[in-house]
């Protein structure tokens, strides 16, 4: 059994992390590009963006409105540590805004920033030394039912626990580390 969802958010740090030719279903995948460490090669990103458009894959840029506009991306992803409220100018545009949060206070900040979708982390246990604790399915579902926001679970989602997502009360989920480790296997499992 597998958890069918309407949307799958794939967070990548390099365009080399994913092969778009493996993605067969259109309009189900959204790629969030967050490159923290190095300078972006605009020409390669433009080519990648065009390929996403032809395959009808959503493409979001993390924390960089200028790059988002240059690439004509579908929207922007605002990380949890980005507290700038000045992004409200994007609220009235056609661009979508996705925010990331780890607690209720950050959820409220993201709502003030104009986010329409909220990636909420950590659903399952992760291997990160500096990040301890996780919600689990029951706590996430209780939070989801108590809030009006569209919460998208992230954190600790692997091939081994992919089937547990059928119990999560969300129409989508996000994956970060598993995309880097086993991109072909994870894409093939996400019908």
Beta strands, then each sheet from edge to edge (+ up, - down):
strand 1: 7-12
strand 2: 29-33
strand 3: 58-62
strand 4: 75-78
strand 5: 96-101
strand 6: 117-121
strand 7: 150-154
strand 8: 172-175
sheet 1: 7+ 6+ 5+ 4+ 3+ 2+ 1+ 8+
end
